[in-house]
Amino acid sequence: MSTETPVKSPCVYVCSLDDNDICTGCHRSGREITEWGRASNERRREILRQCEIRAREQGVWMNVGTR
């Protein structure tokens, strides 16, 4: 039986929600942060896509991985 490794949290320990309820560190919404622990890997990947969109819109996206 193959078990998929859980998608890693984007938390960077800069936990502060802005006026739009978005974390200034990881770019997740308050709701997404709360949901993360019980979310499926598929849902976690969708949350990460939303984080990337938000970060790019703010001009702070840094892609350090390889694709």
N, C-alpha and C positions, 0 to 999 in steps of 0.2 A: 504494500500500500504506500503510495507516494503522497507525502504531505508537503504542500507549498510553504515556503518560508514566508512569514508575515512581512508585508511591506513596512519598511522602517518609517518612523515618524519624522516629519520635517522640523520638529521642534529644535530651536537653536538656543533655548533658555533665555530669550529676550521676550518675556511674556508681558505684553502690554496691549490692550485692545484700544483701537482708535475710535473716533466718533461714529464710524460705520460698523463697529463690532468686528473689526479685522485685526488680527494680531500683527504688530509691527515687526515681529521676528520671523514668523513662519508663513504669514499671509493667509492663515486659515481663519474662518469666521468662528465666533464663539460656539455656535452650534456644531460646526465641523470638529472643533477640538473636543467637545463633549462626546460626539459620536465616534471618534477615532477608535477607541478601545474595543468597541463591539462591531466595527465595520468590517465587511468582507474585504479581501484584497482588491477586488474589482472596484468597490466603492472607494477604498483608499486611493487607488490610482486616479479616480475621477476627482477626488479632493485635491490631489497633487497637481492635476491639470489646471484646476481652478486657481490654486496657489501661484502657479507659473504665470497664468494670465494676469492676475492681480499684480504680481511683482513686475512683470514687463510693463504694465500700464503705468506703474510708478517709477519705472526706469531703474529698478534695483535688482533685476534678475541676473544671477551669476551662474552659468552652467559650468560646473567643474567636472562633470561626468563625461564619459565618452559615449557616443551613439553610433 
